[in-house]
Amino acid sequence: MKKIDFQNGIPEDFYWFNEPENHHLDEGLVIKTNPETDFWQRTHYGFKRDNGHCLLTELEEGFSFSAHFEFEPENLYDQSGLIVRVNKDNWIKVSTEYEDGDMNKLGSVVTNLGFSDWASTDISSEISSMWYRVKSSANDFLIENSLDGEDWSQMRVAHLHKETDRFEVGIYACSPRQGRFNCKVDEAVVGKSDWG
């Protein structure tokens, strides 16, 4: 396992996809989202968005990737979490998404062949930090979350149909509406998957 301490900066093997206008270091990597940014493809709403902010690295199949987020959402659908990408039509994201002052959505989106789905559960808006983890076994994925980074809960098992042995994996944040919000990632852990 390799621990990444974002308090010391962005590692050399990470790179931006849709870099936000504002980000800085403050006991972690702080991202301020641009408005009208999102990841979604077609289903129900019809639109296609691939302009959310990502900080990615390339990993071979059989990886485990986790990260700890603190977030201060302000606008409907503000979200931050992990993303696994093959391309714009094939990817997975897991995050907490802002709904209102009482309840948020803890959920995941799996996009295959240009169509997204969304699985979610309600959580209290008082929760302002979360660990997320994705484990790979070839093109199958175990998606989990944790409040403390030790006790993990399964959210979903999913499959990406686009065959590949390398993935772009990392953190993401976006604000689908007009507003902006801040989120912070203070550490991540990369290693080999023990799943499957």
Contact map, one row per residue, 1 for C-alpha under 8 A:
1110000000000000000000000000000000000000000000000000000000000000000000000000000000000000000000000000000000000000000000000000000000000000000000000000000000000000000000000000000000000000000011110000
1111000000000000000000000000000000000000000000000000000000000000000000000000000000000000000000000000000000000000000000000000000000000000000000000000000000000000000000000000000000000000000011100000
1111100000000000000000000000000000000000000000000000000000000000000000000000000000000000000000000000000000000000000000000000000000000000000000000000000000000000000000000000000000000000001111000000
0111110000100000000000000000000000000000000000000000000000000000000000000000000000000000000000000000000000000000000000000000000000000000000000000000000000000000000000000000000000000000001111000000
0011111110000000000000000001000000000000000000000000000000000000000000000000000000000000000000000000000000000000000000000000000000000000000000000000000000000000000000000000000000000000011100000000
0001111111100000000000001011100000000000000000000000000000000000000000000000000000000000000000000000000000000000000000000000000000000000000000000000000000000000000000000000000000000000111100000000
0000111110000000000000001111100000000000000000000000000000000000000000000000000000000000000000000000000000000000000000000000000000000000000000000000000000000000000000000000000000000000011000000000
0000111111000000000000001001000000000000000000000000000000000000000000000000000000000000000000000000000000000000000000000000000000000000000000000000000000000000000000000000000000000000000000000000
0000111111100000000000001001100000000000000000000000000000000000000000000000000000000000000000000000000000000000000000000000000000000000000000000000000000000000000000000000000000000000000000000000
0000010111110100000000000000100000000000000000000000000000000000000000000000000000000000000000000000000000000000000000000000000000000000000000000000000000000000000000000000000000000000000000000000
0001010011111100000000000000000000000000000000000000000000000000000000000000000000000000000000000000000000000000000000000000000000000000000000000000000000000000000000000000000000000000000000000000
0000000001111110000000000000000000000000000000000000000000000000000000000000000000000000000000000000000000000000000000000000000000000000000000000000000000000000000000000000000000000000000000000000
0000000000111110000000000000000000000000000000000000000010000000000000000000000000000000000000000000000000000000000000000000000000000000000000000000000000000000000000000000000000000000000000000000
0000000001111111000000000000000000000000000000000000001110000000000000000000000000000000000000000000000000000000000000000000000000000000000000000000000000000000000000000000000000000000000000000000
0000000000011111100000000000000000000000000000000000001110000000000000000000000000000000000000000000000000000000000000000000000000000000000000000000000000000000000000000000000000000000000000000000
0000000000000111111000000000000000000000000000000000111100000000000000000000000000000000000000000000000000000000000000000000000000000000000000000000000000000000000000000000000000000000000000000000
0000000000000011111000000000000000000000000000000000111100000000000000000000000000000000000000000000000000000000000000000000000000000000000000000000000000000000000000000000000000000000000000000000
0000000000000001111100000000000000000000000000000011110000000000000000000000000000000000000000000000000000000000000000000000000000000000000000000000000000000000000000000000000000000000000000000000
0000000000000001111110000000000000000000000000000000111000000000000000000000000000000000000000000000000000000000000000000000000000000000000000000000000000000000000000000000000000000000000000000000
0000000000000000011111100000001111000000000000000000100000000000000000000000000000000000000000000000000000000000000000000000000000000000000000000000000000000000000000000000000000000000000000000000
0000000000000000001111100000000111000000000000000000000000000000000000000000000000000000000000000000000000000000000000000000000000000000000000000000000000000000000000000000000000000000000000000000
0000000000000000000111110000001110000000000000000000000000000000000000000000000000000000000000000000000000000000000000000000000000000000000000000000000000000000000000000000000000000000000000000000
0000000000000000000111111000111100000000000000000000000000000000000000000000000000000000000000000000000000000000000000000000000000000000000000000000000000000000000000000000000000000000000000000000
0000000000000000000001111100111000000000000000000000000000000000000000000000000000000000000000000000000000000000000000000000000000000000000000000000000000000000000000000000000000000000000000000000
0000011110000000000000111111110000000000000000000000000000000000000000000000000000000000000000000000000000000000000000000000000000000000000000000000000000000000000000000000000000000000000000000000
0000001000000000000000011111110000000000000000000000000000000000000000000000000000000000000000000000000000000000000000000000000000000000000000000000000000000000000000000000000000000000000000000000
0000011000000000000000001111100000000000000000000000000000000000000000000000000000000000000000000000000000000000000000000000000000000000000000000000000000000000000000000000000000000000010000000000
0000111110000000000000001111110000000000000000000000000000000000000000000000000000000000000000000000000000000000000000000000000000000000000000000000000000000000000000000000000000000001111000000000
0000011011000000000000111111111000000000000000000000000000000000000000000000000000000000000000000000000000000000000000000000000000000000000000000000000000000000000000000000000000000001110000000000
0000000000000000000000111101111100000000000000000000000000000000000000000000000000000000000000000000000000000000000000000000000000000000000000000000000000000000000000000000000000000111100000000000
0000000000000000000101110000111110000000000000000000000000000000000000000000000000000000000000000000000000000000000000000000000000000000000000000000000000000000000000000000100000000111000000000000
0000000000000000000111100000011111000000000000000000000000000000000000000000000000000000000000000000000000000000000000000000000000000000000000000000000000000000000000000000000000011110000000000000
0000000000000000000111000000001111101000000000000000100000000000000000000000000000000000000000000000000000000000000000000000000000000000000000000000000000000000000000000000111000011100000000000000
0000000000000000000110000000000111111000000000000000000000000000000000000000000000000000000000000000000000000000000000000000000000000000000000000000000000000000000000000000011000110000000000000000
0000000000000000000000000000000011111000000000000000000000000000000000000000000000000000000000000000000000000000000000000000000000000000000000000000000000000000000000000000011111110000000000000000
0000000000000000000000000000000001111100000000000000000000000000000000000000000000000000000000000000000000000000000000000000000000000000000000000000000000000000000000000000011111100000000000000000
0000000000000000000000000000000011111110000000001111100000000000000000000000000000000000000000000000000000000000000000000000000000000000000000000000000000000000000000000000011110000000000000000000
0000000000000000000000000000000000011111000000001111000000000000000000000000000000000000000000000000000000000000000000000000000000000000000000000000000000000000000000000000011100000000000000000000
0000000000000000000000000000000000001111100000011111000000000000000000000000000000000000000000000000000000000000000000000000000000000000000000000000000000000000000000000000010000000000000000000000
0000000000000000000000000000000000000111110000111100000000000000000000000000000000000000000000000000000000000010000100000000000000000000000000000000000000000000000000000000000000000000000000000000
0000000000000000000000000000000000000011111001111000000000000000000000000000000000000000100000000000000000000010011100000000000000000000000000000000000000000000000000000000000000000000000000000000
0000000000000000000000000000000000000001111111110000000000000000000000000000000000000000000000000000000000000000011100000000000000000000000000000000000000000000000000000000000000000000000000000000
0000000000000000000000000000000000000000111111100000000000000000000000000000000000000000000000000000000000000000001110000000000000000000000000000000000000000000000000000000000000000000000000000000
0000000000000000000000000000000000000000011111000000000000000000000000000000000000000000000000000000000000000000000000000000000000000000000000000000000000000000000000000000000000000000000000000000
0000000000000000000000000000000000000000011111100000000000000000000000000000000000000000000000000000000000000000000000000000000000000000000000000000000000000000000000000000000000000000000000000000
0000000000000000000000000000000000000000111111110000000000000000000000000000000000000000000000000000000000000000000000000000000000000000000000000000000000000000000000000000000000000000000000000000
0000000000000000000000000000000000000001111011111000000000000000000000000000000000000000000000000000000000000000000000000000000000000000000000000000000000000000000000000000000000000000000000000000
0000000000000000000000000000000000000011110001111100000000000000000000000000000000000000000000000000000000000000000000000000000000000000000000000000000000000000000000000000000000000000000000000000
0000000000000000000000000000000000001111100000111111000000000000000000000000000000000000000000000000000000000000000000000000000000000000000000000000000000000000000000000000000000000000000000000000
0000000000000000000000000000000000001111000000011111000000000000000000000000000000000001000000000000000000000000000000000000000000000000000000000000000000000000000000000000000000000000000000000000
0000000000000000010000000000000000001110000000001111100000000000000000000000000000000000000000000000000000000000000000000000000000000000000000000000000000000000000000000000000000000000000000000000
0000000000000000010000000000000000001110000000001111110000000000000000000000000000000000000000000000000000000000000000000000000000000000000000000000000000000000000000000001111000000000000000000000
0000000000000001111100000000000010001000000000000011111000000000000000000000000000000000000000000000000000000000000000000000000000000000000000000000000000000000000000000001110000000000000000000000
0000000000000001111000000000000000000000000000000001111100000000000000000000000000100000000000000000000000000000000000000000000000000000000000000000000000000000000000000111100000000000000000000000
0000000000000111101000000000000000000000000000000000111110000000000000000000000000000000000000000000000000000000000000000000000000000000000000000000000000000000000000000111000000000000000000000000
0000000000000111100000000000000000000000000000000000011111000000000000000000000000000000000000000000000000000000000000000000000000000000000000000000000000000000000000011110000000000000000000000000
0000000000001110000000000000000000000000000000000000001111100000000000000000000000000000000000000000000000000000000000000000000000000000000000000000000000000000000000011100000000000000000000000000
0000000000000000000000000000000000000000000000000000000111110000000000000000000000000000000000000000000000000000000000000000000000000000000000000000000000000000000001111000000000000000000000000000
0000000000000000000000000000000000000000000000000000000011111010000000000000000000000000000000000000000000000000000000000000000000000000000000000000000000000000000001111000000000000000000000000000
0000000000000000000000000000000000000000000000000000000001111110000000000000000000000000000000000000000000000000000000000000000000000000000000000000000000000000000011100000000000000000000000000000
0000000000000000000000000000000000000000000000000000000000111110000000000000000000000000000000000000000000000000000000000000000000000001111000000000000000000000000011100000000000000000000000000000
0000000000000000000000000000000000000000000000000000000000011111000000000000000000000000000000000000000000000000000000000000000000000011110000000000000000000000000000000000000000000000000000011000
0000000000000000000000000000000000000000000000000000000000111111100000000000000000000000000000000000000000000000000000000000000000000011100000000000000000000000000000000000000000000000000001111000
0000000000000000000000000000000000000000000000000000000000000111110000000000000000000000000000000000000000000000000000000000000000001111000000000000000000000000000000000000000000000000000011111100
0000000000000000000000000000000000000000000000000000000000000011111000000000000000000000000000000000000000000000000000000000000000001110000000000000000000000000000000001100000000000000000111100000
0000000000000000000000000000000000000000000000000000000000000001111100000000000001000000000000000000000000000000000000000000000000111100000000000000000000000000000000000000000000000000000111000000
0000000000000000000000000000000000000000000000000000000000000000111110000000000001000000000000000000000000000000000000000000000000111000000000000000000000000000000000000010000000000000111110000000
0000000000000000000000000000000000000000000000000000000000000000011111000000000000000000000000000000000000000000000000000000000011110000000000000000100000000000000000000000000000000000111100000000
0000000000000000000000000000000000000000000000000000000000000000001111100000000110000000000000000000000000000000000000000000000011100000000000000000000000000000000000000000000000000011110000000000
0000000000000000000000000000000000000000000000000000000000000000000111110000000000000000000000000000000000000000000000000000000111000000000000000000000000000000000000000000000000000011100000000000
0000000000000000000000000000000000000000000000000000000000000000000011111000000100000000000000000000000000000000000000000000000110000000000000000000000000000000000000000000000000000111000000000000
0000000000000000000000000000000000000000000000000000000000000000000001111100000000000000000000000000000000000000000000000000000100000000000000000000000000000000000000000000000000001110000000000000
0000000000000000000000000000000000000000000000000000000000000000000000111110011000000000000000000100000000000000000000000000000000000000000000000000000000000000000000000000000000001110000000000000
0000000000000000000000000000000000000000000000000000000000000000000000011111010000000000000000000100000000000000000000000000000000000000000000000000000000000000000000000000000000111000000000000000
0000000000000000000000000000000000000000000000000000000000000000000000001111110000000000000000000110000000000000000000000000000000000000000000000000000000000000000000000000001010111000000000000000
0000000000000000000000000000000000000000000000000000000000000000000000000111110000000000000000001111000000000000000000000000000000000000000000000000000000000000000000000000000110000000000000000000
0000000000000000000000000000000000000000000000000000000000000000000000000011111000000000000000001110000000000000000000000000000000000000000000000000000000000000000000000000001110000000000000000000
0000000000000000000000000000000000000000000000000000000000000000000000001111111100000000000000001100000000000000000000000000000000000000000000000000000000000000000000000000111110011000000000000000
0000000000000000000000000000000000000000000000000000000000000000000000001000111110000000000000111100000000000000000000000000000000000000000000000000000000000000000000000000111000000000000000000000
0000000000000000000000000000000000000000000000000000000000000000000010100000011111000000000001111000000000000000000000000000000000000000000000000000000000000000000000000011110000000010000000000000
0000000000000000000000000000000000000000000000000000000000000000000010000000001111100000000011110000000000000000000000000000000000010000000000000000000000000000000000000011100000000000000000000000
0000000000000000000000000000000000000000000000000000000000000000011000000000000111110000000011100000000000000000000000000000000000011100000000000000000000000000000000001111000000000000000000000000
0000000000000000000000000000000000000000000000000000010000000000000000000000000011111000001111000000000000000000000000000000000000000000000000000000000000000000000000001111000000000000000000000000
0000000000000000000000000000000000000000000000000000000000000000000000000000000001111100001110000000000000000000000000000000000000000000000000000000000000000000000000111100000000000000000000000000
0000000000000000000000000000000000000000000000000000000000000000000000000000000000111111011100000000000000000000000000000000000000000000000000000000000000000000000000111000000000000000000000000000
0000000000000000000000000000000000000000000000000000000000000000000000000000000000011111111000000000000000000000000000000000000000000000000000000000000000000000010101110000000000000000000000000000
0000000000000000000000000000000000000000000000000000000000000000000000000000000000001111111000000000000000000000000000000000000000000000000000000000000000000000000000000000000000000000000000000000
0000000000000000000000000000000000000000000000000100000000000000000000000000000000001111111000000000000000000000010000000000000000000000000000000000000000000000000000000000000000000000000000000000
0000000000000000000000000000000000000000100000000000000000000000000000000000000000000111111000000000000000000011111000000000000000000000000000000000000000000000000000000000000000000000000000000000
0000000000000000000000000000000000000000000000000000000000000000000000000000000000001111111100000000000000000111110000000000000000000000000000000000000000000001110000000000000000000000000000000000
0000000000000000000000000000000000000000000000000000000000000000000000000000000000111111111110000000000000000111000000000000000000000000000000000000000000000001000000000000000000000000000000000000
0000000000000000000000000000000000000000000000000000000000000000000000000000000000111000011111000000000000011110000000000000000000000000000000000000000000000000000000000000000000000000000000000000
0000000000000000000000000000000000000000000000000000000000000000000000000000000011110000001111100000000000011100000000000000000000000000000000000000000000000000000000000000000000000000000000000000
0000000000000000000000000000000000000000000000000000000000000000000000000000000111100000000111110000000001111000000000000000000000010000000000100000000000000000000000000000000000000000000000000000
0000000000000000000000000000000000000000000000000000000000000000000000000000001111000000000011111000000001110000000000000000000000010000000000000000000000000000000000000000000000000000000000000000
0000000000000000000000000000000000000000000000000000000000000000000000000000001110000000000001111100000111100000000000000000000000000000000000000000000000000000000000000000000000000000000000000000
0000000000000000000000000000000000000000000000000000000000000000000000000001111100000000000000111110000111100000000000000000000000000000000000000000000000000000000000000000000000000000000000000000
0000000000000000000000000000000000000000000000000000000000000000000000001111111000000000000000011111001110000000000000000000100000000000000000000000000000000000000000000000000000000000000000000000
0000000000000000000000000000000000000000000000000000000000000000000000000011100000000000000000001111111110000000000000000000000000000000000000000000000000000000000000000000000000000000000000000000
0000000000000000000000000000000000000000000000000000000000000000000000000001000000000000000000000111111100000000000000000000100000000000000000000000000000000000000000000000000000000000000000000000
0000000000000000000000000000000000000000000000000000000000000000000000000000000000000000000000000011111000000000000000000000100000000000000000000000000000000000000000000000000000000000000000000000
0000000000000000000000000000000000000000000000000000000000000000000000000000000000000000000000000011111100000000000000000001110000000000000000000000000000000000000000000000000000000000000000000000
0000000000000000000000000000000000000000000000000000000000000000000000000000000000000000000000000111111110000000000000000111100000000000000000000000000000000000000000000000000000000000000000000000
0000000000000000000000000000000000000000000000000000000000000000000000000000000000000000000000011111011111000000000000000111100000000000000000000000000000000000000000000000000000000000000000000000
0000000000000000000000000000000000000000000000000000000000000000000000000000000000000000000000011110001111100000000000011110000000000000000000000000000000000000000000000000000000000000000000000000
0000000000000000000000000000000000000000000000000000000000000000000000000000000000000000000001111000000111110000000000011110000000000000000000000000000000000000000000000000000000000000000000000000
0000000000000000000000000000000000000000000000000000000000000000000000000000000000000000000001111000000011111000000001111000000000000000000000000000000000100000000000000000000000000000000000000000
0000000000000000000000000000000000000000000000000000000000000000000000000000000000000000000111100000000001111100000001110000000000000000000000000000000000110000000000000000000000000000000000000000
0000000000000000000000000000000000000000000000000000000000000000000000000000000000000000000111000000000000111110000111100000000000000000000000000000000000000000000000000000000000000000000000000000
0000000000000000000000000000000000000000000000000000000000000000000000000000000000000000011110000000000000011111000111000000000000000000000000000000000000000101000000000000000000000000000000000000
0000000000000000000000000000000000000001100000000000000000000000000000000000000000000000111100000000000000001111111110000000000000000000000000000000000000000001000000000000000000000000000000000000
0000000000000000000000000000000000000000000000000000000000000000000000000000000000000000111000000000000000000111111100000000000000000000000000000000000000000001110000000000000000000000000000000000
0000000000000000000000000000000000000000000000000000000000000000000000000000000000000000110000000000000000000011111000000000000000000000000000000000000000000000110000000000000000000000000000000000
0000000000000000000000000000000000000000110000000000000000000000000000000000000000000001110000000000000000000011111100000000000000000000000000000000000000000000000000000000000000000000000000000000
0000000000000000000000000000000000000000111000000000000000000000000000000000000000000000100000000000000000000011111110000000000000000000000000000000000000000000000000000000000000000000000000000000
0000000000000000000000000000000000000001111000000000000000000000000000000000000000000000000000000000000000001111011111000000000000000000000000000000000000000000000000000000000000000000000000000000
0000000000000000000000000000000000000000001000000000000000000000000000000000000000000000000000000000000000001110001111100000000000000000000000000000000000000000000000000000000000000000000000000000
0000000000000000000000000000000000000000000000000000000000000000000000000000000000000000000000000000000000111100000111110000000000000000000000000000000000000000000000000000000000000000000000000000
0000000000000000000000000000000000000000000000000000000000000000000000000000000000000000000000000000000000111000000011111000000000000000000000000000000000000000000000000000000000000000000000000000
0000000000000000000000000000000000000000000000000000000000000000000000000000000000000000000000000000000011110000000001111100000000000000000000000000000000000000000000000000000000000000000000000000
0000000000000000000000000000000000000000000000000000000000000000000000000000000000000000000000000000000011100000000000111110000000000000000000000000000000000000000000000000000000000000000000000000
0000000000000000000000000000000000000000000000000000000000000000000000000000000000000000000000000000001111000000000000011111000000000000000000000000000000000000000000000000000000000000000000000000
0000000000000000000000000000000000000000000000000000000000000000000000000000000000000000000000000000001111000000000000001111101000000000000000000000000000000000000000000000000000000000000000000000
0000000000000000000000000000000000000000000000000000000000000000000000000000000000000000000000000000011100000000000000000111111000000000000000000000000000000000000000000000000000000000000000000000
0000000000000000000000000000000000000000000000000000000000000000000000000000000000000000000000000101111100000000000000000011111100000000000000000000000000000000000000000000000000000000000000000000
0000000000000000000000000000000000000000000000000000000000000000000000000000000000000000000000000000010000000000000000000001111100000000000000000000000000000000000000000000000000000000000000000000
0000000000000000000000000000000000000000000000000000000000000000000000000000000000000000000000000000000000000000000000000011111111000000000000000000000000000000000000000000000000000000000000000000
0000000000000000000000000000000000000000000000000000000000000000000001110000000000000000000000000000000000000000000000000000111111000000000000000000000000000000000000000000000000000000000000000000
0000000000000000000000000000000000000000000000000000000000000000000111100000000000000000000000000000000000000000000000000000001111100000000000000010000000000000000000000000000000000000000000000000
0000000000000000000000000000000000000000000000000000000000000000000111000000000000000000000000000000000000000000000000000000001111110000000000001111000000000000000000000000000000000000000000000000
0000000000000000000000000000000000000000000000000000000000000000011110000000000000000000000000000000000000000000000000000000000011111000000000001111100000000000000000000000000000000000000000000000
0000000000000000000000000000000000000000000000000000000000000000011100000000000011000000000001100000000000000000000000000000000001111100000000111100000000000000000000000000000000000000000000000000
0000000000000000000000000000000000000000000000000000000000000001111000000000000001000000000000000000000000000000000000000000000000111110000000111000000000000000000000000000000000000000000000000000
0000000000000000000000000000000000000000000000000000000000000001110000000000000001000000000000000000000000000000000000000000000000011111000011110000000000000000000000000000000000000000000000000000
0000000000000000000000000000000000000000000000000000000000000111100000000000000000000000000000000000000000000000000000000000000000001111100011100000000000000000000000000000000000000000000000001110
0000000000000000000000000000000000000000000000000000000000001111000000000000000000000000000000000000000000000000000000000000000000000111111111000000000000000000000000000000000000000000000000001010
0000000000000000000000000000000000000000000000000000000000001110000000000000000000000000000000000000000000000000000000000000000000000011111110000000000000000000000000000000000000000000000000001011
0000000000000000000000000000000000000000000000000000000000001100000000000000000000000000000000000000000000000000000000000000000000000001111100000000000000000000000010000000000000000000000000000000
0000000000000000000000000000000000000000000000000000000000001000000000000000000000000000000000000000000000000000000000000000000000000001111110000000000000000011101110000000000000000000000000000000
0000000000000000000000000000000000000000000000000000000000000000000000000000000000000000000000000000000000000000000000000000000000000001111111000000000000001111000000000000000000000000000000000000
0000000000000000000000000000000000000000000000000000000000000000000000000000000000000000000000000000000000000000000000000000000000000111101111100000000000001110000000000000000000000000000000000000
0000000000000000000000000000000000000000000000000000000000000000000000000000000000000000000000000000000000000000000000000000000000000111000111110000000001111100000000000000000000000000000000000010
0000000000000000000000000000000000000000000000000000000000000000000000000000000000000000000001000000000000000000000000000000000000011110000011111000000001111100000000000000000000000000000000000000
0000000000000000000000000000000000000000000000000000000000000000000000000000000000000000000000000000000000000000000000000000000000011100000001111100000111110000000000000000000000000000000000000000
0000000000000000000000000000000000000000000000000000000000000000000000000000000000000000000000000000000000000000000000000000000001111000000000111110000111100000000000000000000000000000000000000000
0000000000000000000000000000000000000000000000000000000000000000000000000000000000000000000000000000000000000000000000000000000001110000000000011111111110000000000000000000000000000000000000000000
0000000000000000000000000000000000000000000000000000000000000000000000000000000000000000000000000000000000000000000000000000000011100000000000001111111100000000000000000000000000000000000000000000
0000000000000000000000000000000000000000000000000000000000000000000000000000000000000000000000000000000000000000000000000000000001100000000000000111111000000000000000000000000000000000000000000000
0000000000000000000000000000000000000000000000000000000000000000000100000000000000000000000000000000000000000000000000000000000000100000000000000111111100000000000000000000000000000000000000000000
0000000000000000000000000000000000000000000000000000000000000000000000000000000000000000000000000000000000000000000000000000000000000000000000000111111100000000000000000000000000000000000000000000
0000000000000000000000000000000000000000000000000000000000000000000000000000000000000000000000000000000000000000000000000000000000000000000000000111111110000000000000000000000000000000000000000000
0000000000000000000000000000000000000000000000000000000000000000000000000000000000000000000000000000000000000000000000000000000000000000000000011110111111000000000000000000000000000000000000000000
0000000000000000000000000000000000000000000000000000000000000000000000000000000000000000000000000000000000000000000000000000000000000000000000011100001111100000000000000000000000000000000000000000
0000000000000000000000000000000000000000000000000000000000000000000000000000000000000000000000000000000000000000000000000000000000000000000001111000000111111000000000000000000000000000000000000000
0000000000000000000000000000000000000000000000000000000000000000000000000000000000000000000000000000000000110000000000000000000000000000000001111000000011111000000000000000000000000000000000000000
0000000000000000000000000000000000000000000000000000000000000000000000000000000000000000000000000000000000010000000000000000000000000000000001110000000001111100000000000000000000000000000000000000
0000000000000000000000000000000000000000000000000000000000000000000000000000000000000000000000000000000000000000000000000000000000000000000111100000000001111110000000000000000000000000000000000000
0000000000000000000000000000000000000000000000000000000000000000000000000000000000000000000000000000000000000100000000000000000000000000000111100000000000011111000000000000000000000000000000000000
0000000000000000000000000000000000000000000000000000000000000000000000000000000000000000000000000000000000000000000000000000000000000000001110000000000000001111100000000000000000000000000000000000
0000000000000000000000000000000000000000000000000000000000000000000000000000000000000000011000000000000000000111000000000000000000000000001100000000000000000111111000000000000000000000000000000000
0000000000000000000000000000000000000000000000000000000000000000000000000000000000000000010000000000000000000001100000000000000000000000001000000000000000000011111000000000000000000000000000000000
0000000000000000000000000000000000000000000000000000000000000000000000000000000000000100010000000000000000000001100000000000000000000000000000000000000000000001111100000000000000000000000000000000
0000000000000000000000000000000000000000000000000000000000000000000000000000000000000000000000000000000000000000000000000000000000000000001000000000000000000001111110000000000000000000000000000000
0000000000000000000000000000000000000000000000000000000000000000000000000000000000000100000000000000000000000000000000000000000000000000001000000000000000000000011111100000000000000000000000000000
0000000000000000000000000000000000000000000000000000000000011000000000000000000000000000000000000000000000000000000000000000000000000000011000000000000000000000001111100000000000000000000000000000
0000000000000000000000000000000000000000000000000000000001111000000000000000000000000100000000000000000000000000000000000000000000000000000000000000000000000000000111110000000000000000000000000000
0000000000000000000000000000000000000000000000000000000001111000000000000000000000011100000000000000000000000000000000000000000000000000000000000000000000000000000111111000000000000000000000000000
0000000000000000000000000000000000000000000000000000000111100000000000000000000000011100000000000000000000000000000000000000000000000000000000000000000000000000000001111100000000000000000000000000
0000000000000000000000000000000000000000000000000000000111100000100000000000000001111000000000000000000000000000000000000000000000000000000000000000000000000000000000111110000000000000000000000000
0000000000000000000000000000000000000000000000000000011110000000100000000000000001110000000000000000000000000000000000000000000000000000000000000000000000000000000000011111000000000000000000000000
0000000000000000000000000000000000000000000000000000011100000000001000000000000111100000000000000000000000000000000000000000000000000000000000000000000000000000000000001111100000000000000000000000
0000000000000000000000000000000000000000000000000001111000000000000000000000000111100000000000000000000000000000000000000000000000000000000000000000000000000000000000000111110000000000000000000000
0000000000000000000000000000001010000000000000000001110000000000000000000000011110000000000000000000000000000000000000000000000000000000000000000000000000000000000000000011111000000010000000000000
0000000000000000000000000000000011111110000000000001100000000000000000000000011100000000000000000000000000000000000000000000000000000000000000000000000000000000000000000001111100000000000000000000
0000000000000000000000000000000011111100000000000001000000000000000000000010111000000000000000000000000000000000000000000000000000000000000000000000000000000000000000000000111111111000000000000000
0000000000000000000000000000000000111100000000000000000000000000000000000001110000000000000000000000000000000000000000000000000000000000000000000000000000000000000000000000011111000000000000000000
0000000000000000000000000000000000111000000000000000000000000000000000000011110000000000000000000000000000000000000000000000000000000000000000000000000000000000000000000000001111100000000000000000
0000000000000000000000000000000000110000000000000000000000000000000000000000000000000000000000000000000000000000000000000000000000000000000000000000000000000000000000000000001111110000000000000000
0000000000000000000000000000000001110000000000000000000000000000000000000110000000000000000000000000000000000000000000000000000000000000000000000000000000000000000000000000001011111000000000000000
0000000000000000000000000000000111100000000000000000000000000000000000000110010000000000000000000000000000000000000000000000000000000000000000000000000000000000000000000000001001111100000000000000
0000000000000000000000000000000110000000000000000000000000000000000000011110010000000000000000000000000000000000000000000000000000000000000000000000000000000000000000000000001000111110000000000000
0000000000000000000000000000011110000000000000000000000000000000000000111000000000000000000000000000000000000000000000000000000000000000000000000000000000000000000000000000000000011111000000000000
0000000000000000000000000000011100000000000000000000000000000000000011111000000100000000000000000000000000000000000000000000000000000000000000000000000000000000000000000000100000001111100000000000
0000000000000000000000000001111000000000000000000000000000000000000011100000000000000000000000000000000000000000000000000000000000000000000000000000000000000000000000000000000000000111110000000000
0000010000000000000000000001110000000000000000000000000000000000001111000000000000000000000000000000000000000000000000000000000000000000000000000000000000000000000000000000000000000011111100000000
0000111000000000000000000011100000000000000000000000000000000000001110000000000000000000000000000000000000000000000000000000000000000000000000000000000000000000000000000000000000000001111100000000
0011111000000000000000000001000000000000000000000000000000000000001100000000000000000000000000000000000000000000000000000000000000000000000000000000000000000000000000000000000000000000111110000000
0011110000000000000000000000000000000000000000000000000000000000111100000000000000000000000000000000000000000000000000000000000000000000000000000000000000000000000000000000000000000000111111000000
1111000000000000000000000000000000000000000000000000000000000001111000000000000000000000000000000000000000000000000000000000000000000000000000000000000000000000000000000000000000000000001111100000
1111000000000000000000000000000000000000000000000000000000000011110000000000000000000000000000000000000000000000000000000000000000000000000000000000000000000000000000000000000000000000000111110000
1100000000000000000000000000000000000000000000000000000000000011100000000000000000000000000000000000000000000000000000000000000000000000000000000000000000000000000000000000000000000000000011111000
1000000000000000000000000000000000000000000000000000000000000111000000000000000000000000000000000000000000000000000000000000000000000000000000000000000000000000000000000000000000000000000001111100
0000000000000000000000000000000000000000000000000000000000000111000000000000000000000000000000000000000000000000000000000000000000000011100000000000000000000000000000000000000000000000000000111110
0000000000000000000000000000000000000000000000000000000000000001000000000000000000000000000000000000000000000000000000000000000000000010000000000000000000000000000000000000000000000000000000011111
0000000000000000000000000000000000000000000000000000000000000000000000000000000000000000000000000000000000000000000000000000000000000011100001000000000000000000000000000000000000000000000000001111
0000000000000000000000000000000000000000000000000000000000000000000000000000000000000000000000000000000000000000000000000000000000000000100000000000000000000000000000000000000000000000000000000111
